[in-house]
Amino acid sequence: MPQLLPLSRAARLAGVSRGALQVKIRSGELQTFEGKVKISDLVRVYPLVEMESSPILERVEDIKAKARPRRHEDEFSLPSPEVLVQRLETLAQVLVETKADLYRSTELMGVVARRLETLAEGSGGDLWPQVRELTAWLAAEMTKEPPRADPRAKLFAKDTFLRILAANVKVIPSGHEFFVEGTDSIVDAAMRAGLSLNYGCANGNCGSCKARIVSGQVWKLRDHDYVLSEREKRLGYFLMCSNTAVTDLVIEAAEATRASDLPVQQIRATAQRIERLSSDMVILHVQTPRTQTLRFMAGQRATLTVADEISESYPLASCPCDGRQLEFHIRRIPGDKFTDIVFGEIHPTEMVTVTGPEGDFSLHDEAPRAAIFIALDDGFAPLKSLIQHAISIDTVESYHLYWIASKKDGHYLDNLCRSWRDSLDNFRYTPLTLEATGSAPEAPAKVLAEVVQDAGNLNAYDFYVAGPEPFVAAASTFLRGHGLSQTQLRTEAVRARPSPA
């Protein structure tokens, strides 16, 4: 039976993004069997991939590391000795079965040769020349030294090594996959992969992260206060926050797939750092307690309350893969109490109440189309969250960000966008600048016309537009007027930049 690889592992081994692999599958170049691909097919489709090292993969992993900060401060670590021993034992069994299959195949070749000779004798000798030639060929082939450079064998070896370092987890019924590396719990690993599995306290008290093992093996990282019944244990239930994966897993787990699936949370957090980008723009970094991370979907908003009474809603500009480290882009608005506090009075370690998530601006997670992001000024904040999430889940075919700024220095995170462009083969970045008009932002028709011209067939894309309300409304009308379906357009309005005096 041919060895089958989960799509996430196949993409990782071939050194390509999962989105690129999905393109091959949709085109028919690569066949899948119950959501998996054969090693031989992977080698056929990617014959020039160097299995010992994957520069593309290294670049993708580097940008992923920047896009999704680790939830804890520790660096990458190997699995615990107990997990390593169990993984090695599992791999030993795989090698035993592989060797047994090889011995069985050798024996079958001998049986086939003898039965051919019997058939030749029964034919009156007419088939003897052909049978002798065939059996001689079989004997010669069986004694040949196997090719040392067989790419399938190299891929098998690389996959074996990867299985020691990381386990692949598939979630049903969603079909999402992710890797569990080091000493991560299954909840932590899922968060870093951009998935929103159900969890609550993340320390084994509430039981919200209860899931069921369909196949595979887990290892308990820590004891938990939540008590599973004996019946639940027999059925394979466990807590994802307190266990890691030993082998590749298939689990049945609740997962938020829509913004409405997430509960509203209120968290007393800390203003960890204020990053000043200009005289009127800062990034407010907020950290939640270890036991109370914010569950949200990329692109959603949260309400911040400072000084115990002044509140304002802002898009989350960070990836949901780290619910502790939250990022908000805040532009100073003269006379606005909230921004005056952020720019003048707030200081690190000050308490900030975070309430959310809010809104339904989120990524088309299952859409097979490429993505185009259009931001005007501070509309970049929710799009940054979407892009980092897209990088994290690694399923989007390609991305193109058009960031329109009202003034020359308006691309306040231009270096970050350029790093995405330089690191990811499927990411394009086009910064654009409008001339200051002194009026409220309006949809720049010539800029949107350039976007439409670049895209060509709009039906091949999902569009995400964010910025001040007048811009969002005008851009929506413009794109719909050029044939874009409403189901392929998602929009988010943000607080407008102050008008020039």
C-alpha positions as a printed NumPy array, in Angstrom:
array([[  0.   ,   0.   ,   0.   ],
       [  1.483,   3.412,  -0.978],
       [  2.408,   5.755,   1.874],
       [  0.005,   8.675,   2.163],
       [  0.882,  12.088,   3.586],
       [ -1.45 ,  14.69 ,   5.129],
       [ -1.545,  17.857,   3.034],
       [  0.216,  19.972,   5.673],
       [  3.059,  17.487,   5.959],
       [  3.283,  17.059,   2.175],
       [  3.603,  20.827,   1.698],
       [  6.219,  21.051,   4.416],
       [  8.263,  18.197,   2.954],
       [  8.128,  19.603,  -0.577],
       [  9.087,  23.064,   0.684],
       [  6.008,  24.807,  -0.716],
       [  3.036,  26.516,   0.878],
       [ -0.12 ,  24.548,   1.414],
       [ -1.901,  27.081,  -0.795],
       [  0.463,  26.176,  -3.667],
       [ -0.283,  22.495,  -3.072],
       [ -4.025,  23.194,  -3.203],
       [ -3.564,  24.847,  -6.603],
       [ -1.964,  21.632,  -7.921],
       [ -4.846,  19.588,  -6.512],
       [ -7.524,  21.825,  -8.036],
       [ -5.805,  21.697, -11.43 ],
       [ -5.739,  17.89 , -11.35 ],
       [ -1.93 ,  17.644, -11.343],
       [ -1.973,  16.088,  -7.873],
       [ -4.47 ,  13.476,  -6.722],
       [ -5.721,  13.158,  -3.142],
       [ -6.961,  10.093,  -1.31 ],
       [ -9.174,  10.954,   1.683],
       [ -7.384,  14.281,   2.005],
       [ -3.878,  12.82 ,   1.628],
       [ -1.333,  12.524,  -1.195],
       [  1.022,   9.719,  -2.19 ],
       [  4.773,  10.198,  -1.828],
       [  5.287,   9.06 ,  -5.43 ],
       [  2.8  ,  11.671,  -6.688],
       [  4.464,  14.415,  -4.632],
       [  7.857,  13.557,  -6.134],
       [  6.33 ,  13.461,  -9.625],
       [  4.778,  16.936,  -9.291],
       [  7.851,  18.446,  -7.573],
       [ 10.746,  16.546,  -9.209],
       [ 13.316,  19.315,  -8.712],
       [ 12.694,  19.862,  -5.017],
       [ 15.847,  19.283,  -2.954],
       [ 14.646,  17.13 ,  -0.102],
       [ 17.633,  17.777,   2.149],
       [ 16.939,  21.505,   2.37 ],
       [ 14.064,  23.716,   1.33 ],
       [ 14.967,  27.407,   0.874],
       [ 11.355,  28.271,   0.084],
       [ 10.186,  26.579,   3.253],
       [ 12.866,  28.354,   5.286],
       [ 11.713,  31.744,   3.987],
       [  8.074,  30.918,   4.714],
       [  8.892,  29.685,   8.213],
       [ 10.885,  32.869,   8.868],
       [  8.004,  35.151,   7.919],
       [  5.596,  32.945,   9.865],
       [  7.749,  33.347,  12.956],
       [  7.457,  37.121,  12.589],
       [  3.764,  36.987,  11.751],
       [  2.743,  34.846,  14.703],
       [  4.593,  35.615,  17.939],
       [  4.995,  32.74 ,  20.362],
       [  2.496,  32.677,  23.15 ],
       [  5.171,  32.064,  25.763],
       [  8.569,  33.66 ,  25.929],
       [ 10.491,  30.402,  25.591],
       [ 12.299,  29.623,  22.363],
       [ 11.802,  26.515,  20.25 ],
       [ 12.343,  23.347,  22.23 ],
       [ 12.442,  19.667,  21.439],
       [  9.663,  17.385,  22.632],
       [  9.997,  16.051,  26.159],
       [ 12.046,  12.834,  26.617],
       [  8.839,  10.884,  27.313],
       [  7.249,  12.061,  24.063],
       [ 10.447,  11.431,  22.088],
       [ 10.655,   7.861,  23.395],
       [  7.042,   7.162,  22.444],
       [  7.505,   8.68 ,  18.987],
       [ 10.618,   6.578,  18.416],
       [  8.736,   3.461,  19.508],
       [  5.94 ,   4.286,  17.073],
       [  8.426,   4.868,  14.26 ],
       [ 10.171,   1.604,  15.12 ],
       [  6.855,  -0.168,  14.571],
       [  6.445,   1.614,  11.222],
       [  9.926,   0.46 ,  10.159],
       [  9.15 ,  -3.103,  11.287],
       [  5.985,  -3.091,   9.172],
       [  7.865,  -1.58 ,   6.218],
       [ 10.569,  -4.238,   6.454],
       [  7.928,  -6.971,   6.748],
       [  6.251,  -5.646,   3.589],
       [  9.616,  -5.777,   1.813],
       [ 10.229,  -9.38 ,   2.884],
       [  6.695, -10.303,   1.835],
       [  7.202,  -8.674,  -1.579],
       [ 10.43 , -10.663,  -2.063],
       [  8.662, -13.897,  -1.172],
       [  5.805, -13.1  ,  -3.546],
       [  8.261, -12.586,  -6.388],
       [  9.552, -16.119,  -5.797],
       [  6.018, -17.504,  -5.703],
       [  5.167, -15.7  ,  -8.951],
       [  8.268, -17.139, -10.657],
       [  7.382, -20.718,  -9.581],
       [  3.752, -20.379, -10.664],
       [  4.847, -19.069, -14.049],
       [  7.006, -22.15 , -14.474],
       [  4.019, -24.362, -13.57 ],
       [  1.848, -22.58 , -16.109],
       [  4.539, -23.   , -18.759],
       [  4.727, -26.753, -18.093],
       [  0.939, -27.045, -18.448],
       [  1.033, -25.285, -21.797],
       [  3.046, -28.07 , -23.422],
       [  6.27 , -26.1  , -23.389],
       [  5.175, -23.347, -25.792],
       [  5.62 , -20.646, -23.12 ],
       [  8.982, -21.87 , -21.801],
       [ 11.147, -19.319, -23.682],
       [  9.064, -16.377, -22.492],
       [  8.856, -17.719, -18.927],
       [ 12.61 , -18.316, -18.735],
       [ 13.259, -14.791, -19.964],
       [ 10.791, -13.297, -17.477],
       [ 12.048, -15.286, -14.453],
       [ 15.655, -14.466, -15.344],
       [ 14.755, -10.793, -15.509],
       [ 12.967, -11.   , -12.146],
       [ 15.973, -12.709, -10.529],
       [ 18.346, -10.071, -11.93 ],
       [ 16.151,  -7.186, -10.789],
       [ 15.818,  -8.647,  -7.281],
       [ 19.598,  -8.842,  -6.845],
       [ 20.24 ,  -5.31 ,  -8.077],
       [ 21.43 ,  -2.7  ,  -5.577],
       [ 18.54 ,  -0.286,  -4.945],
       [ 19.128,   3.266,  -6.233],
       [ 20.571,   5.386,  -3.42 ],
       [ 19.27 ,   8.652,  -4.886],
       [ 15.623,   7.601,  -5.203],
       [ 13.73 ,  10.817,  -4.283],
       [ 10.881,   8.752,  -2.83 ],
       [ 13.281,   7.141,  -0.361],
       [ 14.757,  10.538,   0.548],
       [ 11.296,  11.943,   1.096],
       [ 10.396,   8.954,   3.274],
       [ 13.53 ,   9.555,   5.374],
       [ 12.775,  13.261,   5.729],
       [  9.196,  12.486,   6.699],
       [ 10.421,  10.016,   9.314],
       [ 12.701,  12.657,  10.837],
       [  9.906,  15.237,  10.815],
       [  7.596,  12.834,  12.634],
       [ 10.103,  12.704,  15.488],
       [ 10.108,  16.501,  15.858],
       [  6.461,  17.32 ,  15.141],
       [  3.12 ,  15.553,  15.067],
       [  0.391,  16.425,  12.587],
       [ -3.113,  16.979,  13.971],
       [ -6.265,  16.865,  11.848],
       [ -9.481,  18.286,  13.284],
       [-12.87 ,  16.91 ,  12.3  ],
       [-15.385,  17.883,  11.112],
       [-13.576,  21.03 ,   9.833],
       [-10.679,  19.125,   8.213],
       [ -8.144,  21.73 ,   9.39 ],
       [ -4.599,  20.531,  10.07 ],
       [ -1.693,  21.849,  12.131],
       [  1.629,  20.725,  13.628],
       [  2.422,  20.241,  17.307],
       [  6.089,  21.031,  17.935],
       [  8.327,  21.043,  20.967],
       [  6.434,  20.887,  24.248],
       [  3.366,  22.762,  22.991],
       [ -0.057,  21.72 ,  24.155],
       [ -2.556,  20.977,  21.406],
       [ -4.423,  24.22 ,  22.184],
       [ -1.24 ,  26.32 ,  21.943],
       [ -0.228,  24.664,  18.665],
       [ -3.698,  25.203,  17.182],
       [ -3.624,  28.884,  18.176],
       [ -0.244,  29.385,  16.504],
       [ -1.64 ,  27.78 ,  13.377],
       [ -4.447,  30.352,  13.383],
       [ -7.234,  27.929,  14.318],
       [ -9.906,  28.789,  16.859],
       [-10.494,  25.571,  18.765],
       [-12.689,  25.911,  21.818],
       [-10.852,  26.689,  25.05 ],
       [-11.417,  28.764,  28.154],
       [ -8.925,  29.021,  30.995],
       [ -6.144,  27.125,  29.134],
       [ -4.959,  25.62 ,  32.431],
       [ -7.237,  22.615,  32.93 ],
       [ -9.956,  24.09 ,  35.132],
       [-12.975,  24.698,  32.913],
       [-13.097,  21.762,  30.487],
       [-14.003,  23.982,  27.518],
       [-11.189,  22.447,  25.43 ],
       [-12.47 ,  18.885,  25.801],
       [-12.039,  16.88 ,  22.585],
       [-12.164,  13.243,  21.478],
       [ -9.324,  11.185,  20.013],
       [-10.36 ,   9.435,  16.792],
       [ -6.897,   8.035,  16.106],
       [ -3.407,   8.574,  17.461],
       [ -1.907,   9.056,  20.898],
       [ -1.506,  11.987,  23.317],
       [  0.722,  12.61 ,  26.343],
       [ -0.424,  14.492,  29.446],
       [  1.755,  17.558,  30.037],
       [  0.181,  18.58 ,  33.321],
       [ -2.511,  17.494,  35.736],
       [ -5.842,  19.294,  35.555],
       [ -8.609,  20.012,  38.038],
       [-11.423,  19.363,  35.563],
       [-12.68 ,  15.802,  36.053],
       [-13.45 ,  13.618,  33.046],
       [-15.994,  10.864,  33.72 ],
       [-14.98 ,   7.236,  33.25 ],
       [-17.316,   7.013,  30.29 ],
       [-15.663,  10.052,  28.663],
       [-12.244,   8.496,  29.184],
       [-13.373,   5.223,  27.56 ],
       [-14.693,   7.204,  24.574],
       [-11.311,   8.909,  24.15 ],
       [-12.037,  12.374,  25.548],
       [ -9.156,  14.503,  26.844],
       [ -8.288,  18.169,  27.513],
       [ -6.343,  19.81 ,  24.699],
       [ -4.772,  22.409,  27.014],
       [ -3.139,  19.718,  29.164],
       [ -1.936,  17.283,  26.489],
       [  0.479,  17.212,  23.589],
       [  0.483,  14.933,  20.543],
       [  2.755,  11.896,  20.555],
       [  1.833,  10.591,  17.114],
       [ -0.137,  12.046,  14.234],
       [ -3.655,  12.651,  15.526],
       [ -7.192,  12.881,  14.285],
       [ -9.397,  14.567,  16.87 ],
       [-13.043,  15.54 ,  17.045],
       [-13.162,  19.047,  18.492],
       [-15.418,  22.088,  18.553],
       [-14.054,  24.937,  16.473],
       [-15.292,  28.453,  15.836],
       [-15.801,  28.902,  12.112],
       [-17.747,  32.19 ,  12.198],
       [-17.296,  35.371,  14.18 ],
       [-20.652,  34.749,  15.874],
       [-19.306,  31.468,  17.302],
       [-17.001,  33.324,  19.686],
       [-18.21 ,  34.524,  23.095],
       [-17.804,  38.148,  24.191],
       [-15.031,  38.347,  26.784],
       [-13.961,  41.094,  29.172],
       [-10.313,  40.978,  30.233],
       [ -8.297,  43.197,  32.55 ],
       [ -5.07 ,  43.517,  30.596],
       [ -1.882,  45.584,  30.784],
       [ -0.597,  48.328,  28.503],
       [  2.708,  46.601,  27.865],
       [  4.293,  49.04 ,  25.432],
       [  3.523,  52.114,  23.33 ],
       [  5.404,  52.195,  20.028],
       [  5.484,  55.725,  18.666],
       [  5.625,  55.785,  14.875],
       [  4.987,  59.486,  14.356],
       [  3.572,  62.5  ,  16.139],
       [  0.031,  61.301,  15.461],
       [  0.322,  57.479,  15.253],
       [  1.206,  54.877,  17.891],
       [  0.917,  51.139,  18.228],
       [ -0.522,  50.17 ,  21.592],
       [  0.708,  46.732,  22.681],
       [ -1.61 ,  45.147,  25.254],
       [ -0.869,  41.926,  27.135],
       [ -3.554,  39.763,  28.732],
       [ -2.988,  37.51 ,  31.772],
       [ -1.579,  34.038,  31.05 ],
       [ -4.807,  32.404,  32.149],
       [ -7.136,  34.647,  30.12 ],
       [ -6.263,  35.035,  26.458],
       [ -8.602,  36.797,  24.057],
       [-10.29 ,  34.52 ,  21.538],
       [-10.933,  36.431,  18.317],
       [-10.874,  36.029,  14.57 ],
       [ -8.497,  37.972,  12.376],
       [-10.04 ,  41.278,  11.351],
       [-12.338,  41.654,  14.367],
       [-12.455,  44.605,  16.78 ],
       [-12.296,  45.097,  20.539],
       [-13.322,  47.905,  22.837],
       [-10.532,  49.378,  24.973],
       [-11.335,  51.118,  28.245],
       [ -8.69 ,  53.306,  29.889],
       [ -8.832,  55.364,  33.075],
       [-11.749,  53.066,  34.04 ],
       [-14.249,  55.111,  32.045],
       [-12.999,  56.246,  28.613],
       [-13.716,  53.658,  25.913],
       [-13.223,  53.312,  22.165],
       [-13.465,  50.433,  19.679],
       [-10.451,  49.607,  17.478],
       [ -9.568,  46.803,  15.066],
       [ -7.205,  44.183,  16.414],
       [ -4.071,  44.467,  14.283],
       [ -2.458,  41.288,  15.624],
       [ -2.793,  37.642,  14.672],
       [ -5.28 ,  35.49 ,  16.638],
       [ -2.481,  32.918,  16.815],
       [ -1.378,  34.755,  19.976],
       [ -4.32 ,  35.834,  22.098],
       [ -2.095,  37.313,  24.818],
       [ -0.162,  39.849,  22.731],
       [ -2.721,  42.267,  21.282],
       [ -1.901,  45.172,  18.979],
       [ -3.934,  48.289,  18.229],
       [ -3.057,  51.111,  15.796],
       [ -4.199,  54.396,  17.292],
       [ -4.078,  57.752,  15.526],
       [ -4.344,  60.942,  17.559],
       [ -7.554,  62.883,  17.049],
       [ -7.387,  66.41 ,  18.505],
       [ -9.908,  66.881,  21.289],
       [-10.684,  63.159,  21.541],
       [-10.449,  62.039,  25.195],
       [ -9.408,  58.461,  24.434],
       [ -6.517,  59.308,  22.11 ],
       [ -5.414,  62.157,  24.407],
       [ -5.01 ,  59.606,  27.223],
       [ -3.139,  57.127,  25.025],
       [ -0.752,  59.786,  23.706],
       [ -0.295,  61.703,  26.942],
       [ -1.155,  59.887,  30.157],
       [ -1.1  ,  56.139,  29.708],
       [  2.093,  54.342,  30.668],
       [  3.394,  50.753,  30.664],
       [  1.831,  48.441,  33.296],
       [ -1.343,  50.558,  33.36 ],
       [ -4.532,  48.488,  33.283],
       [ -6.608,  48.418,  30.101],
       [ -9.937,  46.604,  29.919],
       [-10.395,  44.714,  26.655],
       [-13.95 ,  43.756,  25.683],
       [-14.616,  41.7  ,  22.602],
       [-14.409,  40.415,  20.007],
       [-16.753,  42.501,  17.865],
       [-17.699,  42.533,  14.186],
       [-17.716,  39.976,  11.403],
       [-14.853,  41.193,   9.182],
       [-12.899,  37.957,   8.71 ],
       [-11.074,  35.839,   6.173],
       [-12.84 ,  33.572,   3.69 ],
       [-11.161,  30.578,   5.289],
       [-12.415,  27.947,   2.843],
       [-12.505,  30.051,  -0.35 ],
       [-10.354,  28.659,  -3.168],
       [ -9.591,  32.112,  -4.524],
       [ -6.613,  34.441,  -4.243],
       [ -6.975,  37.495,  -1.991],
       [ -6.724,  41.223,  -2.717],
       [ -6.482,  43.596,   0.261],
       [ -7.19 ,  47.323,  -0.171],
       [ -6.525,  49.706,   2.721],
       [ -6.784,  53.454,   3.023],
       [ -4.656,  54.9  ,   5.831],
       [ -5.502,  53.238,   9.183],
       [ -7.539,  50.591,   7.365],
       [ -4.245,  48.745,   7.265],
       [ -4.74 ,  47.635,  10.907],
       [ -7.47 ,  44.989,  10.367],
       [ -5.876,  43.939,   7.079],
       [ -2.585,  43.317,   8.896],
       [ -4.428,  40.894,  11.168],
       [ -6.017,  39.15 ,   8.165],
       [ -2.702,  38.853,   6.323],
       [ -0.861,  37.465,   9.333],
       [ -3.668,  34.962,   9.841],
       [ -3.531,  33.975,   6.161],
       [  0.222,  33.442,   6.475],
       [ -0.351,  31.385,   9.592],
       [ -2.986,  29.024,   8.163],
       [ -1.055,  28.769,   4.878],
       [ -4.047,  27.991,   2.655],
       [ -4.535,  31.171,   0.604],
       [ -3.244,  30.81 ,  -2.959],
       [ -1.797,  34.326,  -3.213],
       [ -2.15 ,  37.797,  -1.692],
       [ -1.882,  41.332,  -3.039],
       [ -1.959,  44.317,  -0.666],
       [ -2.731,  47.791,  -1.993],
       [ -2.085,  50.291,   0.807],
       [ -3.314,  53.749,  -0.106],
       [ -2.029,  56.627,   2.037],
       [ -3.469,  60.124,   2.112],
       [ -0.019,  61.626,   2.575],
       [  3.529,  60.709,   1.619],
       [  4.605,  59.241,   4.97 ],
       [  1.298,  57.485,   5.599],
       [  2.578,  53.918,   5.155],
       [  3.594,  53.711,   8.802],
       [  4.578,  50.002,   8.637],
       [  6.025,  50.03 ,   5.142],
       [  9.082,  47.962,   6.165],
       [  6.866,  45.169,   7.496],
       [  4.93 ,  44.989,   4.225],
       [  8.153,  44.934,   2.229],
       [  9.47 ,  42.104,   4.401],
       [  6.356,  40.077,   3.578],
       [  6.89 ,  40.783,  -0.106],
       [ 10.561,  39.79 ,   0.051],
       [  9.942,  36.632,   2.082],
       [  6.835,  35.204,   0.449],
       [  6.756,  34.168,  -3.192],
       [  2.96 ,  34.528,  -3.349],
       [  2.692,  37.987,  -1.735],
       [  2.634,  41.293,  -3.622],
       [  2.665,  44.763,  -2.11 ],
       [  1.742,  48.002,  -3.863],
       [  1.986,  51.21 ,  -1.786],
       [  0.038,  54.133,  -3.273],
       [ -0.26 ,  57.774,  -2.194],
       [ -3.043,  60.302,  -2.783],
       [ -2.563,  64.011,  -3.016],
       [ -3.942,  65.836,   0.013],
       [ -7.214,  67.518,  -0.941],
       [ -8.302,  68.869,   2.409],
       [-11.615,  66.993,   2.133],
       [-12.922,  63.819,   3.716],
       [-11.415,  60.667,   2.163],
       [-13.235,  59.507,  -0.941],
       [-12.707,  56.467,  -3.102],
       [ -9.895,  57.356,  -5.531],
       [-11.369,  56.076,  -8.768],
       [ -8.072,  55.996, -10.655],
       [ -6.44 ,  53.894,  -7.914],
       [ -9.325,  51.429,  -7.84 ],
       [ -9.257,  51.314, -11.616],
       [ -5.593,  50.291, -11.391],
       [ -6.527,  47.502,  -8.969],
       [ -9.245,  46.235, -11.314],
       [ -6.878,  46.368, -14.279],
       [ -4.195,  44.422, -12.375],
       [ -6.687,  41.777, -11.271],
       [ -8.279,  41.164, -14.655],
       [-11.005,  38.639, -13.816],
       [-12.459,  39.834, -10.507],
       [-14.298,  36.551,  -9.989],
       [-10.921,  34.879,  -9.319],
       [-10.414,  36.892,  -6.116],
       [-11.802,  37.631,  -2.691],
       [-11.585,  41.351,  -1.89 ],
       [-11.047,  42.841,   1.572],
       [-11.46 ,  46.618,   1.862],
       [-10.833,  48.653,   5.016],
       [-10.649,  52.378,   5.714],
       [-12.855,  55.344,   6.62 ],
       [-16.57 ,  54.825,   5.936],
       [-16.795,  57.105,   2.809],
       [-13.902,  55.255,   1.188],
       [-15.313,  51.814,   2.013],
       [-18.748,  52.704,   0.644],
       [-17.368,  54.202,  -2.574],
       [-14.919,  51.329,  -3.11 ],
       [-17.708,  48.774,  -2.634],
       [-19.865,  50.558,  -5.199],
       [-16.954,  50.754,  -7.638],
       [-16.026,  47.057,  -7.345],
       [-19.65 ,  45.88 ,  -7.506],
       [-20.085,  48.05 , -10.589],
       [-17.246,  46.096, -12.226],
       [-18.993,  42.777, -11.638],
       [-17.625,  41.693,  -8.262],
       [-20.042,  39.44 ,  -6.378],
       [-21.141,  40.574,  -2.926],
       [-20.074,  37.183,  -1.524],
       [-16.496,  37.934,  -2.614],
       [-16.337,  41.337,  -0.916],
       [-15.795,  42.013,   2.788],
       [-15.422,  45.504,   4.225],
       [-14.535,  47.23 ,   7.497],
       [-14.883,  50.915,   8.402],
       [-12.327,  52.466,  10.784],
       [-12.017,  55.831,  12.485],
       [-11.099,  58.478,   9.936],
       [ -7.788,  60.312,   9.899],
       [ -8.252,  63.962,  10.997],
       [ -8.807,  66.272,   8.065],
       [ -5.957,  68.68 ,   7.315],
       [ -6.468,  72.14 ,   8.717]])
